[in-house]
Amino acid sequence: MWKAITYLIFATAAHAAPPPPPATTDLANVNQFALQLLENTYAFQENFGTKNVAVSPLSLWSIFSLLAEGSSGDTFFELMGGLKLPRDLRRTQSLHMALNSLLQSGSQDVILKGQSAMFTDCSLEVHPEFCQAATAYNTDIYSVDASNTTKLAHDINYYVCIATDGLITNAVTPQALENLRMVLVDALYFKASWTYQFDPSQTKEGSFYDSLGKQIGTVNLMYQKAPHSLAYPPQIEAQVLEMTYGKTSQYSMLILVPLNGIPVKKLLNNLATNSLDWIDELREAGSSTDVDCLIPRFKISNKLDMITPLQYSGIHSIFDASKAQLPGVSDTPLYVSKTLQTVEVEVTEEGTTAASSTVVGLENRILGQRFEANREFVFLIIERSVNVILFAGVYGQPSVV
Ligand SMILES: *[C@@H]1O[C@H](CO)[C@@H](O)[C@H](O)[C@H]1NC(C)=O
């Protein structure tokens, strides 16, 4: 039955938010960003032959929508488009606050917490309006000596380690922080027990296949028979199972197995380009009968540079040293030079733990013109009074001379 790579996304039940619920269209947009990011990240990682991918889309959405508040020009329009932000930034802020309070739930069987911080170099003058926006987004603000990258890496890693209950201890290295003037950090931690736990004595080794039915390895398959929602939404070409967490079932994992012959890439594209109505269809299909479930026990550890996947989503100029426009952050021209995400996901008989850290670093922009002959080039040597070419050549085979 499990003939393809299983794919997971975390879904939150629609009735969950205690504060004023954000407009459903806004949440649909955040989910669309999430699914496009997953598609783009998978496409990017596949270039390197990596087939296990896990991302933390909400953390990226959160940091870059804060940066959108300090942006202008193309940088602003690309962020609005890429992050699917509502036109009115006040709606983004209320969406933020609603999501933030959603990210602070603790009960005996489910913990979900999100935490974010802004570390700025003490010599950088950050506009008070931007600090206010950060505070409104529940971001802790720290003033640091960013040139001491050893200490800054230690401070960030300590922050992330506490926020993720020790699951991520090495979010950044001092080398990754060189030349940064500001670092935005977002950490997310989730730990939950299944509503229906698996009996470890039923776990057995089983085969794992690719989309063409070819066996590509073995996994430990956990088994249970329980009343889960199961559906085959035709528009996404997959079989979908929803397994809930905790007594209240406020959170769940959706597992989507592409139909026979459908590559996971196609499924990811279907998800990114369709509305999430299939989740409602799944709930309506209900869970009247018990389902025999075989789910692999698995673990994914990712350390990814998310700049390319975000560029695939249409966000370019904020990463460009000559084009980024962030005048609302500081009078010192800045651009985003680092976007590092670490994600850890572990699925066992008992439940799931997942943690992520997202570190976005801003550097001084290069002002004025820049010329860098760091790829193939042509050269001409000329006499200047009559402009006659004396020598001409191409340099394309580098060597240290
Ligand atoms: C960096 O900070 C640490 C801890 O405060 C300190 O011991 C060290 O001397 C500092 N390094 C530099 C180069 O200032």
The ligand as an SDF file (V2000), in Angstrom:
LIG
                    3D

 14 14  0  0  0  0  0  0  0  0999 V2000
   33.7770   37.6270   22.3030 C   0  0  0  0  0  0  0  0  0  0  0  0
   32.9840   37.4770   23.4640 O   0  0  0  0  0  0  0  0  0  0  0  0
   33.5150   36.5620   24.4130 C   0  0  0  0  0  0  0  0  0  0  0  0
   32.4950   36.3710   25.5120 C   0  0  0  0  0  0  0  0  0  0  0  0
   31.9860   37.5870   25.9700 O   0  0  0  0  0  0  0  0  0  0  0  0
   34.8450   37.0670   24.9250 C   0  0  0  0  0  0  0  0  0  0  0  0
   35.4060   36.1640   25.8610 O   0  0  0  0  0  0  0  0  0  0  0  0
   35.7800   37.2280   23.7380 C   0  0  0  0  0  0  0  0  0  0  0  0
   37.0060   37.8050   24.1820 O   0  0  0  0  0  0  0  0  0  0  0  0
   35.1600   38.1200   22.6780 C   0  0  0  0  0  0  0  0  0  0  0  0
   35.9950   38.1060   21.4830 N   0  0  0  0  0  0  0  0  0  0  0  0
   36.3750   39.2130   20.8730 C   0  0  0  0  0  0  0  0  0  0  0  0
   37.2250   39.0330   19.6410 C   0  0  0  0  0  0  0  0  0  0  0  0
   36.0710   40.3360   21.2600 O   0  0  0  0  0  0  0  0  0  0  0  0
  1  2  1  0
  1 10  1  0
  2  3  1  0
  3  4  1  0
  3  6  1  0
  4  5  1  0
  6  7  1  0
  6  8  1  0
  8  9  1  0
  8 10  1  0
 10 11  1  0
 11 12  1  0
 12 13  1  0
 12 14  2  0
M  END
$$$$
